[in-house]
Amino acid sequence: MWRLVATLTLAGLPLRTLAAEGAAESATTILTWGDQGDGTYRNPVLNADYSDPDVIHVGDDFYLVASDFHFVGIQVLHSHDLVNWRIIGQVFPRLTMHPRYDEMTGYAQGTWAPVLRHHDGEFFLYVCTPRDGLFMWHAKTPAGPWSETVTVKAVDGWEDPCPFWDDDGQAWLVHSRVGAGPLILHRLSADGTQLLDDGIEIYRGPVAEGPKLFKRHGWYYLSLPEGGVDKGGQTVLRAKDLHGPYERRVVLPDGSPHQGGLVELANGEAWFIGFKSTGCLGRVCHLLPVRWGEDDWPVFGDHGQPVEHWEKPGVDRADPVARPQTSDEFNGSTLSPQWQWNHNPVNDAWSLTERPGWLRLKARPADSLAAARNTLTQKIWDHTGLIDVKLDVRQMADGQRAGLAFISGKEFGWVGVVQADGARRIARHGGDGPELSDGDVWLRGTYEGDAARLWFSLDGKTFTDTGTKFQLKFSQWKGARFGVFCFGSSGTADVDYLRYDYGKR
């Protein structure tokens, strides 16, 4: 794919210069994961950080949500077959529950494991933030628009809620506590907006969190992970009375995909989507078959073991091979839903309409990239990838910097442009590069495994490796990401496009 064309030097470091050969790979290329194009799939089905996933089935449609922590806002994914997914919208445009999400101090907080439910023609999404409380949004369609944030209860130390409407119309909500347990059950108002009691403990187990409550054949079930994020497994509890006592059965051993949602199809099949921790990518989604035994206990996977390669679900309407959106030419008037802001955006400091076909970012003061407002991010996919960005920096001002960054929690590996004393230069964390004579610059990020590198080009054809190596890591409860940034006392930077190609071997 690449040919070496030159060797240069930047700030005393050797640089490699590469020129691209060939067009970007099609989004429908068969990868080593997901839909294999022959009626089967390989896990993971979502090879990116969709942590703490929940999935529901409404008619012929499946919808999936996942925790996003300090990134805004929760994405909603849609599928017809549980294997091929597209992002159809986001639940909220900002985190309104505390000033920390404007102050860039909410890292690792924000929206923990969400749950999505459909009841009486309405979609409901519940989530806890670890220090702020229990919140809900509702909508007629999962693509939105969604309601304003509903504060169900302002409280410290709750996590992982799940509502449930019983056959008699009574609504309930179960949740865990930060630190993973115990499970607490509350009566919930029929409209889902308020808790009606202080709750009672219904289960205390080894690291009990992420409960999903449902009813089947007269049994109340709680499907939950136990054992922790990295090495946990999945447990199912059941009882004839919602308040217990509950029987317990381990359905997936430690180290398996866990903490997710279970759905049943019209043909009687059942399926579970859970996450598995996988280093710098974060927590990726695995799809496992589920069989209900004659004793009304579920059997997950292949006789209680995870599966790697399996037949796709038997749905009436399968999707073509597809994966969530990534690249963006910025031709629309609204942001594509694959983008997420790092903390809350400053809405008057970005635009897609002031210069149609471009994303305009207006600088706001910050001491570092971790504190910079309006850093726009995406998840990293697969174990290899290439990200290209074109910037117009003609309207930059002294003290401003803008560019492309890899993100691991609060750590940033970046390449971009800085302006000082009226001169603009290529820069990256740790050093400066050549001065620019033109206003256009092309930036590139590449990665293989957890090793990322950063590149620049002055003509869009020949790319120079800055020599900067950045380690991608799971940090602040999230997998590594990339993003575009712009900060300083004044000035703007315009992004023409971001093109992302991943999965090459």
N, C-alpha and C positions, 0 to 999 in steps of 0.2 A: 504493500500500500504506500510506502514512503521510500524516497530515495535521498541519500545524503548529498547535499550540493555545496556546502561550504562550512568552514570553521571560523568563528569570530571570537572576540574577547569582550566581556562586559564587566567592569569593576574588578578586573583581575581574574575573573572566572572564565573557563573555557565554555564556549557556546556552540551548540550544534544547530545548523540551519536545515530545515526540511521543506520540501515542496510536495504538495498533495498530488496523488495520481488516482484518477477514477472518481466516479460520482458517489454520493452518500448512499448507504445501503437502504433499501426499502424498509418501511416500518413493518411490512408483513413477512420479512425474512424469518425463516424458522430458526429459532435459537435453541440452545441446549435446555431451555426451560419453557414452561407455558405450553400453548397449543402446538402439537407436532404435525398438524396438517393431515393426519391419517386416522382421526377419530380417537386419538389418545392425547394425554398431556403428561408433562414432566414437572415435578415440583422444583422450585416454587412457581406458583402461577402469577405472582407479583413479586419480582425480584428487586424490590426497593423497600424503603422504610415505611411500610404501612403497618405500624405497630398497634397492638391491642385491637385488632379488627373486629367489627361486628357486621353481620350480614343479615338481610331479611329478604323474603320472597313475597311479591305482590303480583298476582296474575302471572304473566309470562316474564316478569322482570325481577332481577336481583339488584339490590343496592348495598353498597359497602361503605363504611366510614372507618376512620382510624384516628388514633391520638395524634395531635400535632403540637402539643406543649406550647411553646412561645411563638410558634409560627402561625400566621393568620391566613385563612381561617380553615375550618375543617372541610376537607374535600369530600364530595359525594361521587362515588363511582357507580357505573351502571353496566350490567351484563345480561345476556339472555342465557348463558350457559355456565357461569361461575368460573370460566377459564379466561375468556377474553374480556377485558375491562376498558372503559373509557370514562374520563372525568366529565361530569355533566354540570357541576356547579360547586359552590361553597356555601356553607351555612351562615356565616357572618363575616362582615368586613373589618371588624376590629374587636379586640378584647376590652370590654367596657367595665369590668368588675374591679379594677384597681389601677391607680396611676402608674404602677411599676411597668405596665405594658406600653406607656408613653415614654417612660424614663429609661427604657432599655435595661431594666434590672430584673426582668422576669424570666431569665434563662432557667430552664428545667421546670418551670411552673406552667401556668396556662392550662390548656385543655388536656387532661389525662383521659384514660380510656372512656370513649363515648359509647352510647348505645342508641340504636335507631329502631323505632317501632312504628307500626301502622295500625291505627285504631279509629273506627267510625269515620272513615274517609279522610283522616288527617295523619300526616307524618309528624312524629315527635322525635327530637333528639335531646338526650340528657347527658350531662357531663359534670364532673366535679373538677374544680381547680384546688390544689392541695391547701391553699391558705385563704381562699375567698368564699367557697361555698358550692352549692348545688344549683345548676342552671339548666334552663330548658329553652328550646326554640321549636316552633311548629310551622307547618306549611301544607298546602294542598297538593303540591308536587315536590318531589325531592330535588329537582333542579332549581327550585326557588321560584319566586322570592320567599324567604323565610321571615318569620316574625322578628321583632326586636327581642333582645335578651330578656328572658323571664327569670328573675331571682326566686327560685323555689325556697331556698333557705341560705342565708348568709351564715357560714359556719367554718371553723378551722378544722382541718384534719380528716375530712371525708374523701373517699375515692370510689370510683367504679360503680356508678348507680345503674339500676335496671328497673324500669316500670313493668307492671303486669296488670292487665284487666281480666278479672275472673269472670266465670260464666254468669254470675249474678249481677254483673256490672260494677262490683266494688273494685276500685283500683288500689294497687299496692306498689311499694318501691323498696327494693333491697339494695344495700350498698355495703362496702367495706370501709375500713379506716386506714389511714396512712400508716404504713408499717405492716399492712397485709393482714387485717383481721381485727376482730371477728366480723361476721355478717350480721347486719342489723336490718330488721323488717319494719316498715312503716305503712300505715294506711295513707292513701293518697287521694286527693279530691278527684272527682270523676273527670274534670277538665284538665287534670295533670298539673295544676299550677301551684298547689300547696300541700304540705304534709299535714295530716290530721292528728298525729300523736307524736310522742317522743321516741317511739320505736322500741323493739325488744330484740335481744340477741337470739338468733336461731341456729347459729353454727359457729364453732370455734375449732379451727384446724391448723395444720402446719402451713403457714403462709397462705391464708385464704383470701383471695382477691378476685376481681373480674367476674362476678357471678352473672349468669344469664338464667333468668327464671321463666319457666313455661309449664304448661299443663298438657298431659297426654294420657288418654285412657283412664282418667280419674286419678292419676298420679301427678303430684307437683314435683318438678325436677329443678335442680340447680346444677348447671354445668359450670365448672370453675377451674382455674389453674391452681396448682399448689406446688410449692418448691422453689419459687423465685423466677426471675426473668430469664437468666442464662440457662439454667439446667432443670427447670420445672417440668411437670407433666400435667395431665388433665384428669380431673375427678368429676364424677357425677353423684349427686345426692338425690334421694327421692323420699317422699312421704305422702301419706293419704291426707294429712292435715297440713295446711300451709305453714303452721307454726311448728311443725315437727312432732315427734323426733324424726330425724332423717337417717335413713340407711346410706352407706357410703360405699362406692366402688371406684377403684382406679381404672380409667379407660385408656390412658396412654401413659407409658412409663416416663420417668425423668429423662430429660434430653429430647423429648418429642416436641413437635409443634403443639402449642397450647394457647390459652386465652383467646377465644374467638367465638364465632357464632355458628349455630346449627340450624339448617333449614330442611324442610321436607318437600319433595316434589309431588306433582299430581299422580305420577306413576308409582308412588310408594317409596322411591329412593330417598335417602337422607344423606346430607353432606355437611362437613365441618370445615370451616376456614379458620386457621389459627396461625400464630406467628412462631418463627424460630429465629433465635439470635444468631447472627452470622457476621460478626466482626464489624468492619467499617461501614458496611451497607446498612447496618442496623437490624431491625426485626422484619423479616420478609414473610410473605403469606404462602402457606401450604394448604392445599385442598385435599381432604381425606374422605373416602366413603364411610358411611355409617350404616350399620345394619341393626334393626331392632329385633331382639330375640323374643322367643315365645314367652319369656319371663318378664317382658317389658323393661329389660335393661338394654341400653345401646352398646353395640360393639363397634369401636372406632377403628378405622384403618383396615389392615389385613390381619384379622384375628388379634386386634389390640396392638398392632405395630404400625408405625408410619409407613406410607407408600411413597415410592419415588416416581414410578411410571404406572399409569392407570388409564382405563377407558374414561372418556369424557362423560359427564352426566347425560342421562337420557331425556333431553328436553325436546319439545316440539319445534323450537325455533333456535337453532344454533347460530352463533356469530362467526363471521370470517376471522381469520387470524388477525388480531389487532392488539395493540398495547396502549396504555395511557399516553396522552399527548406530551411532547417535549419541546421540539423546535418552535420558534415563533418569529414571524416576519413583522409583527406589530402593525398589521394592516387594519385591525379593528378599532372600534371606539371604546371598547372595554378590554380589560386584561383577560387573557385566556386562563382558564381555571387551574392549569398546572402550576401557575406562579403563586408563591406565598411570601408575604412580607415577613421579615425578621422583626418581631414585635409590631406595634401599630404603625401604620404609615402616617405621614403628614400629607394629607390629600391635596393641598394646594402646592405641593412641591414635586408633583409628577403629572405628566399628561400624555395622552395618546392622540389628542386632537389639536394641540398647538402647532404641531408639525406632522400632518397625517403621514402614516407609514413609518413613523419613528416613535420610540419611547423617549420622552424627555424627562431627565432627572435633574432637579434643581438642588444645589448644595445647601445643606444645613450644618451648622457647627457641630463638631465632635472631636474628642481627643484620640479616638481610635476607631477601627472598623467595628469592634464589638459594641461601641456606643453610637455608631452612625445610624441615623434614621433613613428609612426608605431603601434599605438593602433588599433587593428582590431575589428570591431564591427558588430553587427546585431540588427535588430529590435526585440522588445519584442512582443510576440503574446498572446492574450487572457488574462484572469484574474488570471490564476494559471500556474505555470510552474516550471521545473527542468532542470538545465544545469549542465552537468558533463564535466570536462576537465582533461586530464592526461598530466602531464609535466615531462620531464627529465631535471633536473637542475644540472647535473654533471659538465657542462662547465660554470657555473656562476662564477662571479668574485666579489671581495670585492666592496661594494658600489652599487651593482646591486640588483634590485628587479624585480620579474616577477609573473604574476598570472592572476586571473579572477576578473573582475569588473562589477558592475552595474553602469550605467551612467545616470545621470540626468543633462543635460546641461554641466556645468563646475564642477559639484559635482560627486564624485566617491566613491562608497562603494566597498572595495576590500578585497580579501584574496589571499595570495600567499606566496612566499619565498623571504627572504632577506639574503644577505651574508655580513658578517663583520668579520674581523680578521680570515679569513679562515673557519669560521663556518657558516652553513646555518640553518636558523630557519623558521618555519611557522610564518607568521605575517598577520595582518590585520590592517586597519586604526584604530589607537587607542590602539594597543597592540601587543605583541609578544607571540609566542607559543613555542612548543617543538622544540629542535634541531633535525635535520635530521641525521640519520645514513646511509641512502640510498639516491640514486639520483632520485628516482621516487616519485612523489606526486600526489595525486588526489584532485581536488578542485570542489566544488559544490556551485551553487547558486539556491535558491528557492524563490518563491514569491507567494503571495496571495493578490489580490488587489494591493494596493500601498505599501505593506509591504514586504521587501526583507530580506533574511537572507543568511549568508555565512558559508560554511562548509569546512572541510578538512579531508583527510584520508591518512594514512601511508601505507595501504595495499590494497586499492581499494575496500574494502568490508565494513568496518565500518567507518562511517562518523561522525565527531565531530562538533557540532554547536559552532562557535566561540562566540556566544552571541551578535554579531554585528547585529544591526537592521539598515536598510537603507531605507529611504522613496523614492520610485519611484515617479518622478514628470515630468510634462510637463514643459520644460525649454529650453530657446534659440530657441523657435519655434519648438522644436522636442519632440516627446514622449521619454520615458525612453528606454534605450538600455542595452545590455551587451557587453563585449568585453574581449579580451586577450591582455596583455601588457607585455613589457619588457623594462626597461630603467636603465641607469647607465653609468659609464665611459667606461666600457668594459664588456665582457662576453656574453654568449648566453643562450637561453632557447629553448628547443624543445617541440612542442605540438604534442602529438600523435593523439589525437582526441578531438572533441567537439560534445557532444550528447545532443540534446535539445528535451524535451518532454513537451507539453503544453496542457492545456484544461481539465485536470482532475477535477472532482467535488467531 
